Amino acid sequence: MRHHLLTSFTTRGMSALLLAFGLLLVVMRPADAAQSPACAASNKSITLPTVAISPGQSNGPIGSAAQATISINCNTTYDNTPNYYDSFNVQAGQLAPLDSTNTPAGGQGILFQTNVPGIDVLLTAQTVQATSGNNGPNGTFGWSMGTINCNFDSGTLNGQNCSPNPIPVTFTVQLYKTGPVSPGRITSLTLLQIFETDTVAPPPWWWGGQTTYYSGASSSFGSLKLNAVSVSMSTCNIAAGSSTLSVALPTVDTNALSTTGSVAGQKSFSIQYTCPSGWALYMTMSTANPAAATGVIMPSTTCTAGTPATNVGIQLLQSNQQPVQFNTAQSVGNSPNGKLDLTYYAQYYATGSPIGAGQVCGTATFTMSYQ
């Protein structure tokens, strides 16, 4: 409870002079407390959407930003102190690990490290910008988000006047690329906690109540947390119909394959992808039944019908008519922004002599990689 000034005076008669003026002033020894009392705020969490890194993505903010507002209220705290005057310095502290190497563009905000290489978390704030100097609780990393001044006011219903109160602080969080990225999942981070330091001014000369001074910051009474978020790389996707291809070669006479190494019945086919622009693309072909000749698949004994041909394989060629090198990633250039159509060829290849007529079939697997 706040105390009022107590005065007394005495008069005698209509023309009496003021005979006495007395002030009852009770002087109490200031009390000391190590820790400031805590104000009130909330714990807030922010969720960011999954971010896909595009080829050629420059360093800086990436993906969508998200916001959260925390309101700090010190009315009840002031009401529970014995002081005539309290100045509550609201502070952000206990910051998550900082990026000691990189700084945000323009120096606005704070960069926090994450467990995903090449990705930080950028935090900015309003109305006081987030900084990582030594202005947090008890001189630790952090910043002052504002001050709530409270004093006794006999004209109010509860005898208190705190202004500005509450203090709303709006935080904005966004992912920030700092270098080469390895895709992964950023684990949740408590970015900061909220504290306050109660700075008490000397009481008025007539104040008769107890005054308590505080030498340390309060315990944490609010926090801001980033929920886990995934970071992926934008990818090429195989078009419908290209994931499993069946290439039918024309029927040819055995005389077209008269000598070992001769070829016949060439047929083109294509593999289609959709890609963002900028990736360097590589195709790897492989088979379980390679022949000695480059790019040749030995015939399978599991053809669906008829007698398998003998001394005949299937050779795969790149778009430049050069044989495919099995199990070797071969460059197919840079991806366009959209549809990618890769042309290949298949043909009969005489692996020996003489040729025996029959069915010829073989299987190859293709794998697209990009960087």
MITOR-875591 format. One record per residue (C-alpha): residue number from 1; residue in one letter; x, y, z. Coordinates in steps of 0.02 Angstrom, whole numbers. Example, Ala and Ser with C-alpha at 12.3 -4.5 7.8 and 13.67 -1.06 7.14 Angstrom:
<nodes>
> 1|A|615|-225|390
> 2|S|684|-53|357
</nodes>
This chain:
<nodes>
> 1|M|0|0|0
> 2|R|63|174|-40
> 3|H|69|303|107
> 4|H|3|481|109
> 5|L|87|638|181
> 6|L|31|669|359
> 7|T|22|853|421
> 8|S|-59|939|571
> 9|F|-89|1120|625
> 10|T|-183|1208|766
> 11|T|-274|1377|771
> 12|R|-353|1478|909
> 13|G|-498|1593|869
> 14|M|-540|1685|711
> 15|S|-384|1793|715
> 16|A|-267|1667|784
> 17|L|-101|1647|704
> 18|L|-35|1482|652
> 19|L|34|1417|813
> 20|A|104|1252|756
> 21|F|145|1159|598
> 22|G|205|983|617
> 23|L|258|852|493
> 24|L|257|672|544
> 25|L|397|595|445
> 26|V|446|415|474
> 27|V|618|376|405
> 28|M|647|194|370
> 29|R|812|116|322
> 30|P|818|63|138
> 31|A|809|-123|111
> 32|D|920|-212|-15
> 33|A|872|-356|-128
> 34|A|987|-449|-247
> 35|Q|859|-484|-383
> 36|S|730|-372|-462
> 37|P|550|-432|-457
> 38|A|487|-508|-619
> 39|C|356|-423|-728
> 40|A|233|-522|-833
> 41|A|247|-581|-1015
> 42|S|212|-736|-1116
> 43|N|310|-874|-1202
> 44|K|289|-866|-1390
> 45|S|339|-987|-1528
> 46|I|368|-950|-1712
> 47|T|348|-1076|-1852
> 48|L|432|-1050|-2022
> 49|P|385|-1147|-2180
> 50|T|506|-1268|-2260
> 51|V|633|-1178|-2369
> 52|A|698|-1246|-2534
> 53|I|867|-1177|-2587
> 54|S|873|-1136|-2772
> 55|P|1030|-1155|-2879
> 56|G|1131|-995|-2876
> 57|Q|1040|-935|-2720
> 58|S|1134|-783|-2654
> 59|N|1176|-757|-2471
> 60|G|1048|-661|-2370
> 61|P|868|-683|-2310
> 62|I|778|-833|-2386
> 63|G|602|-899|-2374
> 64|S|456|-814|-2287
> 65|A|471|-716|-2125
> 66|A|357|-741|-1974
> 67|Q|314|-627|-1828
> 68|A|263|-639|-1647
> 69|T|219|-499|-1525
> 70|I|252|-514|-1339
> 71|S|173|-388|-1220
> 72|I|268|-346|-1059
> 73|N|163|-284|-912
> 74|C|236|-219|-747
> 75|N|80|-153|-660
> 76|T|59|-297|-538
> 77|T|246|-303|-504
> 78|Y|250|-119|-457
> 79|D|97|-141|-347
> 80|N|189|-276|-250
> 81|T|346|-173|-215
> 82|P|357|-55|-66
> 83|N|429|83|-173
> 84|Y|359|252|-218
> 85|Y|448|244|-385
> 86|D|509|96|-494
> 87|S|589|103|-664
> 88|F|579|-68|-750
> 89|N|709|-88|-888
> 90|V|643|-232|-995
> 91|Q|786|-333|-1070
> 92|A|812|-475|-1195
> 93|G|946|-597|-1139
> 94|Q|1003|-778|-1133
> 95|L|1022|-770|-1322
> 96|A|1043|-927|-1427
> 97|P|1219|-956|-1497
> 98|L|1269|-811|-1609
> 99|D|1355|-820|-1778
> 100|S|1524|-744|-1736
> 101|T|1577|-737|-1919
> 102|N|1430|-665|-2015
> 103|T|1325|-510|-1987
> 104|P|1155|-466|-2062
> 105|A|1145|-350|-2211
> 106|G|1148|-170|-2153
> 107|G|1187|-227|-1976
> 108|Q|1001|-240|-1937
> 109|G|960|-377|-1812
> 110|I|1050|-531|-1747
> 111|L|1108|-689|-1834
> 112|F|1095|-852|-1736
> 113|Q|1188|-1009|-1786
> 114|T|1092|-1168|-1826
> 115|N|1139|-1350|-1843
> 116|V|1118|-1340|-2033
> 117|P|1278|-1283|-2122
> 118|G|1257|-1120|-2218
> 119|I|1093|-1071|-2133
> 120|D|1070|-944|-1991
> 121|V|916|-871|-1910
> 122|L|892|-683|-1928
> 123|L|800|-596|-1785
> 124|T|742|-415|-1794
> 125|A|629|-322|-1672
> 126|Q|518|-169|-1654
> 127|T|508|-40|-1586
> 128|V|688|-62|-1524
> 129|Q|799|-158|-1646
> 130|A|875|-321|-1587
> 131|T|1060|-311|-1549
> 132|S|1186|-427|-1467
> 133|G|1287|-302|-1365
> 134|N|1314|-310|-1177
> 135|N|1147|-230|-1134
> 136|G|1060|-387|-1077
> 137|P|1024|-436|-896
> 138|N|1173|-405|-782
> 139|G|1280|-347|-929
> 140|T|1263|-506|-1032
> 141|F|1226|-517|-1220
> 142|G|1058|-438|-1261
> 143|W|971|-271|-1276
> 144|S|849|-157|-1186
> 145|M|675|-166|-1263
> 146|G|607|-16|-1168
> 147|T|577|55|-994
> 148|I|415|58|-894
> 149|N|412|199|-765
> 150|C|293|179|-618
> 151|N|253|299|-475
> 152|F|120|326|-344
> 153|D|-31|424|-403
> 154|S|-168|460|-276
> 155|G|-283|511|-418
> 156|T|-295|335|-489
> 157|L|-407|197|-427
> 158|N|-266|87|-364
> 159|G|-141|225|-328
> 160|Q|-19|178|-466
> 161|N|33|252|-630
> 162|C|144|152|-750
> 163|S|190|218|-920
> 164|P|209|157|-1052
> 165|N|126|-4|-997
> 166|P|115|-131|-1067
> 167|I|262|-128|-1190
> 168|P|224|-228|-1348
> 169|V|379|-298|-1434
> 170|T|361|-371|-1610
> 171|F|491|-498|-1664
> 172|T|522|-549|-1845
> 173|V|613|-711|-1885
> 174|Q|679|-769|-2054
> 175|L|808|-895|-2115
> 176|Y|969|-821|-2183
> 177|K|1092|-903|-2304
> 178|T|1275|-874|-2260
> 179|G|1364|-997|-2375
> 180|P|1356|-1170|-2456
> 181|V|1206|-1263|-2388
> 182|S|1188|-1444|-2337
> 183|P|1002|-1486|-2329
> 184|G|935|-1539|-2160
> 185|R|816|-1499|-2020
> 186|I|849|-1351|-1905
> 187|T|816|-1404|-1726
> 188|S|707|-1293|-1618
> 189|L|795|-1144|-1537
> 190|T|748|-1035|-1389
> 191|L|809|-874|-1467
> 192|L|795|-765|-1312
> 193|Q|720|-744|-1139
> 194|I|645|-588|-1062
> 195|F|705|-507|-901
> 196|E|694|-337|-817
> 197|T|803|-234|-702
> 198|D|714|-125|-574
> 199|T|805|40|-553
> 200|V|734|131|-402
> 201|A|751|320|-387
> 202|P|778|399|-215
> 203|P|610|429|-132
> 204|P|539|606|-108
> 205|W|599|698|47
> 206|W|432|676|132
> 207|W|414|491|93
> 208|G|391|389|250
> 209|G|379|215|176
> 210|Q|508|82|149
> 211|T|613|84|-9
> 212|T|695|-71|-82
> 213|Y|841|-63|-201
> 214|Y|885|-207|-319
> 215|S|1060|-250|-376
> 216|G|1022|-387|-504
> 217|A|905|-427|-646
> 218|S|745|-525|-621
> 219|S|722|-707|-665
> 220|S|660|-744|-841
> 221|F|473|-715|-864
> 222|G|450|-738|-1052
> 223|S|535|-815|-1204
> 224|L|537|-824|-1394
> 225|K|563|-994|-1476
> 226|L|588|-1048|-1656
> 227|N|508|-1215|-1695
> 228|A|602|-1344|-1799
> 229|V|606|-1308|-1987
> 230|S|672|-1405|-2137
> 231|V|792|-1340|-2268
> 232|S|792|-1431|-2435
> 233|M|868|-1407|-2606
> 234|S|754|-1371|-2752
> 235|T|756|-1526|-2861
> 236|C|730|-1595|-3034
> 237|N|579|-1707|-3049
> 238|I|559|-1844|-3177
> 239|A|411|-1821|-3292
> 240|A|266|-1943|-3294
> 241|G|306|-2085|-3413
> 242|S|494|-2068|-3398
> 243|S|521|-2162|-3236
> 244|T|495|-2329|-3324
> 245|L|529|-2334|-3511
> 246|S|507|-2474|-3634
> 247|V|599|-2449|-3798
> 248|A|547|-2564|-3941
> 249|L|684|-2592|-4069
> 250|P|633|-2638|-4247
> 251|T|650|-2814|-4314
> 252|V|810|-2834|-4417
> 253|D|883|-2974|-4521
> 254|T|1031|-3067|-4448
> 255|N|1129|-3018|-4603
> 256|A|1128|-2837|-4539
> 257|L|1244|-2894|-4399
> 258|S|1370|-2987|-4505
> 259|T|1526|-2954|-4403
> 260|T|1570|-2929|-4221
> 261|G|1544|-2746|-4175
> 262|S|1418|-2711|-4312
> 263|V|1259|-2618|-4266
> 264|A|1083|-2604|-4334
> 265|G|904|-2552|-4293
> 266|Q|942|-2390|-4203
> 267|K|795|-2311|-4108
> 268|S|791|-2146|-4012
> 269|F|706|-2119|-3845
> 270|S|698|-1975|-3722
> 271|I|700|-1950|-3534
> 272|Q|607|-1798|-3474
> 273|Y|630|-1695|-3316
> 274|T|568|-1530|-3249
> 275|C|704|-1427|-3165
> 276|P|739|-1254|-3097
> 277|S|874|-1164|-3194
> 278|G|1055|-1162|-3140
> 279|W|1092|-1341|-3088
> 280|A|1239|-1432|-3168
> 281|L|1162|-1599|-3219
> 282|Y|1241|-1772|-3231
> 283|M|1169|-1936|-3292
> 284|T|1232|-2106|-3237
> 285|M|1181|-2265|-3329
> 286|S|1207|-2436|-3255
> 287|T|1162|-2617|-3294
> 288|A|1176|-2784|-3208
> 289|N|1234|-2868|-3370
> 290|P|1369|-2762|-3453
> 291|A|1464|-2827|-3603
> 292|A|1648|-2798|-3639
> 293|A|1604|-2669|-3771
> 294|T|1567|-2492|-3709
> 295|G|1384|-2458|-3677
> 296|V|1324|-2632|-3722
> 297|I|1200|-2732|-3618
> 298|M|1211|-2920|-3633
> 299|P|1043|-2999|-3677
> 300|S|936|-3060|-3536
> 301|T|872|-3238|-3531
> 302|T|706|-3177|-3462
> 303|C|631|-3108|-3622
> 304|T|444|-3122|-3613
> 305|A|421|-3230|-3769
> 306|G|517|-3330|-3897
> 307|T|693|-3396|-3904
> 308|P|830|-3274|-3849
> 309|A|949|-3218|-3987
> 310|T|1132|-3263|-3974
> 311|N|1286|-3152|-3993
> 312|V|1178|-2995|-3992
> 313|G|1172|-2858|-3862
> 314|I|1093|-2686|-3847
> 315|Q|1203|-2534|-3854
> 316|L|1152|-2368|-3776
> 317|L|1213|-2205|-3851
> 318|Q|1211|-2026|-3789
> 319|S|1132|-1886|-3890
> 320|N|1300|-1859|-3978
> 321|Q|1297|-2041|-4037
> 322|Q|1440|-2087|-3919
> 323|P|1420|-2247|-3818
> 324|V|1363|-2228|-3638
> 325|Q|1495|-2258|-3505
> 326|F|1410|-2367|-3376
> 327|N|1427|-2319|-3192
> 328|T|1504|-2151|-3239
> 329|A|1417|-1984|-3210
> 330|Q|1417|-1895|-3377
> 331|S|1377|-1711|-3392
> 332|V|1218|-1665|-3485
> 333|G|1241|-1476|-3462
> 334|N|1148|-1351|-3356
> 335|S|964|-1365|-3319
> 336|P|840|-1248|-3401
> 337|N|698|-1171|-3302
> 338|G|564|-1298|-3342
> 339|K|558|-1449|-3455
> 340|L|719|-1544|-3488
> 341|D|717|-1671|-3630
> 342|L|868|-1788|-3640
> 343|T|886|-1891|-3799
> 344|Y|968|-2062|-3803
> 345|Y|980|-2203|-3930
> 346|A|971|-2392|-3922
> 347|Q|1030|-2513|-4057
> 348|Y|1075|-2695|-4086
> 349|Y|1260|-2734|-4065
> 350|A|1343|-2894|-4127
> 351|T|1446|-2961|-3981
> 352|G|1506|-3112|-4079
> 353|S|1479|-3218|-4233
> 354|P|1376|-3301|-4298
> 355|I|1212|-3217|-4246
> 356|G|1072|-3327|-4187
> 357|A|897|-3263|-4223
> 358|G|778|-3232|-4077
> 359|Q|719|-3107|-3950
> 360|V|839|-2978|-3877
> 361|C|801|-2884|-3716
> 362|G|900|-2795|-3582
> 363|T|879|-2676|-3437
> 364|A|973|-2519|-3386
> 365|T|948|-2397|-3241
> 366|F|974|-2210|-3259
> 367|T|1010|-2093|-3114
> 368|M|1005|-1902|-3124
> 369|S|1117|-1802|-3008
> 370|Y|1142|-1613|-2996
> 371|Q|1243|-1484|-2904
</nodes>
